Amino acid sequence: MRVALIADIHGNIAALDAVLDDIEQQSVHSVVNLGDLLSGGLHPRRTADRLMALDFPTIAGNHDRYLLEQDPESMGSWDRHAHDRLDDEHRQWLDSLPFSLELGHGILAVHGTPSDDQQYFLHSVDANGSREATEAEILQRAAGFTDRSVIACGHTHLQRQWTLPSGTLVVNPGSVGTPAYDDDQPYPHVMESGSPHARYAVLDDHDVGSWTSSFELVEYDHVGAAADARAHGMNNIGRCSSHRFRRSYAPIAVTLSA
């Protein structure tokens, strides 16, 4: 069983197309989308239309939720750009996306952590900025879900994996569409991957009951994407405006094709 994990597309249709082309070469059985789909100052309508047609198992990220819950006048630039370009069909689709998915084969898909779509799982932020989370921090965030074989998460835009003492593999595939952003919650910090590549990951259970992951980097026309962002008024590093809604939902179960 091979499963491609994509996350944090943020409306970057050029990066998404490049990643999908690369996934075609990977002989995967399923593609799972971990949220934050459209906000980002690029091409939300085209991205939504592409994803709706593909119908991958998909969860909502925090920015997908903001598009439905926030007053447009209070939105950050990423979200307001997307909000103003979506129609009712796109919003109905966003509203249908679950907070998390139980995918079978022991895989749980979340955006942030199993209880909070705005919390980093494998990274932490303190007064000194962002850093890799400790095992104790990761265990606390995974509490109640360490019987899963894999917890797939997004949100930080950074590729990282960690195996818990229970054997649970926690894996973040990185961001398809946004290699860097800054935020001011809970302290000012920057998340940056160090190159403009589009990123994703592939899960493989070639040993039955034991999952591994590989991290993929894909070249695409990032110069053109940056020009598109500037044309839409995004002239600097992505600003991820956070609004601290805390949510907890039971995962919805779906079955991956083998």
N, C-alpha and C positions, 0 to 999 in steps of 0.2 A: 504494500500500500504506500503510495507516494502522494503527498498533499502539498500543494503550493499555498503559502501564506502571503497575502498582500495586505497592506495597511496604509492609512494616511496618504491617500491619493491627492486630496485637497484640490481637486479640479484640474490637475495637470494631465490633460488628455495625451500629450506627446509622450510623457513618461509612462503612462498606463499602456499605451499601444506598444511601446518598446518592451515593457515587462511581459505583456501578453504574448508577444512574438517570441520572447526568450523562453517563456513557460512552455510554448509549443514544442520546444526541443527537449524538454525534460521528462517526457513520458509520465506525466502525473495523472492520477485518477480523478482528482478534484482540486478546485481552487476555492479557498476560503478568504473572505474579505472582512477585515477586522475594524472597519469604520473610519470616520473622518474622510468623507467621500468627496465633498463638493466645495467647501469653503477654502479660499486661498487666493483669490484675485486672478484666476485664470479662466477656465472654460467650464463652469458648472453645468450648463445645460447639455453640452455635448458629452460630458463625463456621465451625467445621470442617464442620458439616453443609452449610452454604451453599456453601462452596468445593468440597467433594467432589462435590456435585451439579453445579456449574458446569463442573468438570473443565478449567479453564484450564491451559495450560502453566505449571508451578509448580516453583520450586526451594525447597530448605530454607534457612532462615536459621540463624544461630547459636542463637537461642532455640528453634527447632524441634528442633535437634540436642540441646540441653540437656535437653529433655523426655524424650529417649530415653536419654541417656548418664549423666546425673547421679543420684546418690542423692537422693531427695526431701528428706532431712533437710539437705542442703547447698545446696538451691536457694534462689535469691532469691525475694522475694515474688511477682513476676510469674509466674515459672515454677511455683512450688508451687501457686498458685491454679489455673493451667491443668491441671497434672498431676493434681490431685485431682478434676477434673471430666471427664476424658477416659476413654473406654472402649477396649477392645482394637481395635475397628474404626478409631477415630481414630488410635491409635498405629501400626497397620499402614499406614495412609495416610501418616502422617508419615515412617515408615521407608522408604516407596517413593519419596520425593521425592529428586531428584538434587541434587548440590552445584552444578552449573551446567548450562546448556543451550545448545547451538548451534541457533539457531532458523531457519537459512536466511536468505537475503537479507543475509548478512554480519553478523547480529546475534548477539552472545554475551550471555547473561544470567547474572549472578553476584549474590551478595548483598553481600559486602564487596568483595574484589578477586578476580581469577581464581585466586589461590593461597591465600587466607585469608578465611574468612567473618567474621572478627572485626576485620579491618583496614579503616579508613576509606580510601576511594579519593580523593575530591575534597576532603577535609578532613584536617587533621593536628592532633595534640595534643602539646603540650610543657608545660613547667613553668608557662607563663603561661596555659594553658587551650587551648581549641580555636580554630582559625583555618582559613582556606581554604588548601588545599595549593598549593604552587608547581607550575609545569609540570615541573620536574625531578623532584619527588616523584611526580607523576602518571605520568610516563614510566617511572620505576622500577617502579611498581606494575603498569603495563600491559605490562612487558617480556615479549616472546614472543607478544603478542596484538595488536600494532599493525597487523596486516594485516586486522583486522575493520573493517567499516564502522561498527558501533556496539558499544560495550560498555555494557550497561544494568546499573546497580548500585543497591543500597539502603543500609541499615544506619545511615547518619547521620541519617536523618529530614529532611534538608535538601535542598531543590531546588537543583541546580546542574548546569551542563554545561560541558564543556571540549573543544575540538577540538585533537587532537594534530597535530604536523607531518606525520604520515602521512595525515592526513585522518580518522582515527578519531574519532568523536564519543563521548565518555564522558558519560553522562547519569544523574542520580539524580532520580527523580520525586518525592522527598519521601515523607512518611509519610501513609498513609490515616488511621491511628488514633491516633497519639501525636505531638502537635506539639512536645513537649519532654520531655527526660529528663536525668538526671545519671548519671555513671559515675565510678569511681575508678581506671580503668586507661587508659593507662599512667600518667596523672596525673589528679587530680580535675578534672573539667570538666563543663560543661553544654552540651547541644545544644538550641537552642530556635529555632523558626521565626518567632515573633513574633505569631502569631494562631492561633485555635483551628480554623481551616479544615481539612477533609480535603483531601489533596493527591494528585495523580497527574500523569502526563505523557502526551503523545501524540507518537509518532514518525510522520514523514511523508516518503516518498521521492518527492514530486511531481516532482522532477528525478531521473531514473533514475540510480542510483548515488550520489546525494547526499542524505543524510538531514538533516532538521531536527527539532527538538523544540519543543513548546509546553508550558508549565507551567500546570496548572489548579488552581484553588482552589474548593472546594465548601463551601457552608454546610450545616450540619446541627445537630441538637439536641445541641450540645456540653455545654450545662448539664445535660441529662438524663444524658449519658454520665458527666460528672463526679460526679453524684449516685450513679450506679450504682457507680462506682469507690469512692467513700467508703463506700457500703453494704457493699462487699467488703473494707473495711479499708485502702484505698489513700488516704491522707489528704494526700499531698503530691505533689510532682513525681515522675514515674516513676523508679524506681531500677533501672538496668540493671546487674545483677550479672554481671560478666564472669569467665569461667574460660578460661584461655589455652591452649586446644587449638589446635594449628596443623594444618590439613588441606590437602591438595592432591589433586584428583581430575580426571580427564579429563572434559570436557563430554560429555553425552549429546546426540545429535542428534534434533531433532524438526522437523517441517515446519509452518509457519504457513499457514493458509488465506488465499487471496488473493481 
